[in-house]
Amino acid sequence: MYEYEQEDYFEIDENFEFNTGINKLLDEEVEKRLAERVKNYQEAIDRDKKSQKTISDLRSDMHKLQLNLGAAEKTFKKEGADDTLRELLGGFKLGDEVWFVRRRYNRVQCDTCLGDGKVIAEFKGEEMKVQCPKCNGYGHNSDITKSVEKGIIKEIEMHTWANGKKFEVKMYIDPTTYKPGDTVSARTGEFFKTEEECEATLKEE
């Protein structure tokens, strides 16, 4: 009697190749969809980062605009106040450069009485000393020398009277075209914006 070794027997699946192909296709499709989702997710993250940056830039721009607007408002108010003050003061304000007429009074000996203050006059055949008619007895006359000079407004003084019926402005000017002994004072109409205006006034005097 013969004995046979028992061998393991596996039944071959007729659909093996088909199933393998299907599984491969499924795996590829899963990987494809997963990769697509990962890609979409990454793109969404990138879009979110760009949006956050855009929002941050917009906030920064808005902050700058607010600062610029605040500065512009302050400048507008200041310029408006300056313009109002200029209009009130005839177009001038502190620190402005102006032109004015400088008057120097020189004491000159009277050429009629030669400084005596009296002259000899004849009255009814008699000579007598009388007050000099030219210098009014002072013995000297004042000679005025005028010149056009330039300076900077250092101080402004304003006065108003009852019910605002009178308004007066007085400027204190530091001369720049000559070395002054003191600040020059001038009222409205005695200082000018240009040298030409000042010279024209001087000629009219």
C-alpha positions in Angstrom: 0.0 0.0 0.0 1.4 3.3 -1.0 1.4 6.4 1.0 1.1 9.9 -0.6 2.3 13.1 1.0 -0.5 15.5 1.6 0.2 18.8 -0.3 -1.4 22.2 0.5 -3.8 23.1 -2.2 -4.9 26.7 -3.0 -7.7 27.4 -5.3 -6.9 30.0 -7.8 -9.3 32.9 -7.9 -10.4 33.5 -11.4 -11.1 37.2 -10.5 -7.7 37.8 -8.9 -6.3 40.0 -11.6 -9.5 42.0 -11.9 -9.8 42.5 -8.2 -6.2 43.5 -8.0 -6.7 46.0 -10.8 -9.8 47.4 -9.1 -8.0 47.8 -5.8 -5.1 49.5 -7.6 -7.5 51.9 -9.3 -9.3 52.6 -6.0 -6.0 53.3 -4.2 -4.9 55.6 -7.0 -8.3 57.4 -6.9 -8.0 57.7 -3.1 -4.5 59.1 -3.3 -5.6 61.5 -6.1 -8.5 62.8 -4.1 -6.5 63.0 -0.9 -3.7 64.9 -2.8 -6.4 67.2 -4.2 -7.8 67.9 -0.7 -4.4 68.5 0.7 -3.7 70.9 -2.2 -7.0 72.7 -1.6 -6.3 72.9 2.1 -2.9 74.4 1.5 -4.3 76.9 -1.0 -7.0 77.8 1.6 -4.2 78.4 4.1 -2.3 80.5 1.6 -5.4 82.5 0.8 -6.1 83.0 4.5 -2.5 84.2 5.1 -2.9 86.7 2.1 -6.2 87.9 3.5 -4.7 88.4 7.0 -1.8 90.3 5.4 -4.2 92.4 3.3 -6.3 93.2 6.4 -3.1 94.1 8.4 -2.0 96.4 5.5 -5.4 98.0 5.4 -5.4 98.6 9.1 -1.9 100.1 8.9 -3.0 102.3 6.0 -6.1 103.3 7.9 -4.0 104.2 10.9 -1.7 106.3 8.7 -4.7 108.0 7.1 -6.1 108.8 10.6 -2.8 110.3 11.7 -2.5 112.3 8.4 -6.1 113.4 8.8 -5.5 114.5 12.4 -2.3 116.4 11.3 -4.2 118.0 8.4 -7.0 119.1 10.7 -4.6 120.7 13.1 -2.8 122.4 10.2 -6.2 123.6 8.8 -7.2 125.0 12.2 -3.8 126.7 12.7 -3.7 128.1 9.2 -7.3 129.3 9.6 -6.4 130.9 12.9 -3.3 132.5 11.3 -5.3 133.8 8.3 -8.0 135.2 10.6 -5.3 136.9 12.7 -3.5 138.2 9.6 -6.8 139.7 8.3 -7.5 141.3 11.7 -4.0 142.8 11.8 -4.0 144.1 8.2 -2.3 141.1 6.7 0.5 140.8 9.3 1.5 138.6 12.2 4.4 137.9 14.6 7.7 137.1 12.9 6.7 138.8 9.5 9.3 140.9 7.7 8.0 144.4 7.1 9.2 147.8 5.8 8.8 151.1 7.6 9.9 154.7 7.4 12.7 155.6 9.8 12.7 159.1 11.1 15.8 160.6 12.7 15.4 164.0 14.4 18.6 166.1 14.4 19.0 169.2 16.5 20.3 172.0 14.3 21.2 175.5 15.5 18.8 178.1 14.4 20.5 180.1 11.6 18.4 183.2 12.4 19.2 183.7 16.1 22.4 181.6 16.0 21.3 179.6 19.0 20.4 182.6 21.2 16.7 182.1 20.9 16.2 185.9 20.6 16.7 188.4 17.8 17.1 192.1 17.8 14.0 194.0 16.5 13.4 197.7 16.2 10.2 199.0 17.7 9.4 202.7 17.5 13.0 203.6 16.9 14.2 201.5 19.8 16.0 198.1 19.5 14.9 195.3 21.8 15.4 191.5 22.0 12.4 189.4 21.1 11.7 185.7 20.7 13.1 184.3 17.5 10.2 183.6 15.2 11.9 180.8 13.4 12.8 178.6 16.4 10.2 180.0 18.8 12.9 180.9 21.3 14.5 177.4 21.5 17.7 178.5 19.7 17.5 175.4 17.5 15.4 173.6 15.0 14.7 169.9 14.3 15.9 168.5 11.0 14.1 165.2 10.1 16.0 162.6 8.0 13.8 159.9 6.6 14.8 156.5 5.2 13.2 153.2 4.2 14.2 150.4 6.5 13.4 146.7 7.1 12.6 144.8 10.3 10.9 141.8 11.9 7.6 142.1 13.9 8.6 141.2 17.5 5.4 142.2 19.4 1.8 143.2 18.6 -0.3 145.4 20.8 -4.1 145.7 20.2 -6.6 148.1 21.7 -10.3 148.2 21.4 -12.7 150.9 22.6 -16.3 150.9 23.7 -18.7 148.8 21.6 -15.8 148.0 19.3 -16.2 151.3 17.5 -12.4 151.7 17.4 -9.7 149.1 16.9 -6.0 150.0 16.9 -3.0 147.9 16.3 0.6 148.8 17.3 3.6 146.8 16.1 7.0 146.6 17.7 9.6 146.0 15.1 13.2 144.9 15.4 15.1 146.6 12.6 17.4 144.4 10.5 18.9 147.0 8.1 20.6 149.0 10.8 21.7 148.6 14.4 18.9 150.0 16.5 19.1 151.6 19.9 15.7 150.2 20.7 12.6 148.5 19.2 10.7 150.7 16.7 7.0 151.1 17.2 4.6 151.7 14.3 0.8 151.8 14.0 -1.4 150.5 11.2 -0.5 152.2 8.0 3.0 152.9 9.0 4.5 149.5 8.0 4.4 147.7 4.7 4.8 144.4 3.1 7.2 145.6 0.3 10.0 148.1 0.0 8.2 149.7 -3.0 5.0 150.4 -1.0 7.1 152.0 1.7 9.1 154.2 -0.7 5.8 155.3 -2.4 4.5 156.5 1.0 7.7 158.3 1.7 7.5 160.2 -1.6 4.0 161.3 -0.7 5.0 162.8 2.6 
